Amino acid sequence: MNLTLIVMQCLNGMQLGVLLFLMAAGLTLVFGIMNFVNLAHGSLYMVGAFIGAFVYNRTGSFLLGLAVLIPAMVAIGMLLETCVLRRLYRRDHLDQVLATFGLILFFNELMRIRWGPSPYYMEVPAALSGTVDLLGMPYPAYRLLIVAAGIAVALGCHLLVHRTRIGMLIRAGATHRTMVGALGVNIALLYALIFALGAVLAGVAGMLAGPILSVQPGMGEPILILTMVVIVIGGIGSIRGAFLGALLVGVIDTLGRTLLPAVLAQLFTRGAADMAGPALASMLIYILMAVVLALRPQGLFPVKHG
């Protein structure tokens, strides 16, 4: 174990963290503002990965893939919200969970019918296939792009929510929906736009993850679980909490899986360390969540209403 390995794994953790933030940003707005439990958010991540990979593999252009993906995810998000989810807003959370779980099954089968059960591969763009000299260490340029893109999106979301008129309406609609509607604001359209924004962020996360993860049916469920952990830690409805919570989860999960087996090997036999290390590492983020809930049940950066 050396400093170079630790720094590299911290960067990998940040890369995972920004992917989680792209997922968590949209989901925390939907949950915190619309009070809607959307388990199908991971499916939007999967759909975005398949659409982006398909366009990229056909055209060879990553930018064209993004250009097609964004309006496609807006259309899918608004169609899903208008035709299906809008009818569930006034139902209790159990109904929302059951309905959106059904959407998970629907989208998984749809992707399996269209692209088959095997992984659908997507190569790293040729221009980003090399490495960048970072503090004297070579680091994959594509992973660095993911980190930069996540930070840019985090800044954009913060400015949107806190510095624009639509952001003001989003925050007002979270606590005073009836009053905002009485002032002439189309709440239904506002909610559809929020859901479309979340769908775009999830789809972009899926496409960015495509070259480093396998694009396949069911890929949305594991990252959805991590995203839920991020939202609980950061505070439901908080963009800042989603960003910092995602970085915490990403770095702790990556460092735990990489370094904990090596640390345990110094204390126990190699066989015992190899068995216990991965199991304990997978528990770290849930231990972190439990500690945060015990000390701050509302999360690290709760949204202040009123």
Salt bridges, closest charged atoms under 4 A:
GLU81 OE1 - ARG86 NH2 2.94
ASP95 OD2 - ARG91 NE 3.07
GLU109 OE2 - ARG112 NH1 2.59
ASP253 OD1 - ARG257 NE 3.08
ASP274 OD1 - ARG270 NH1 3.80
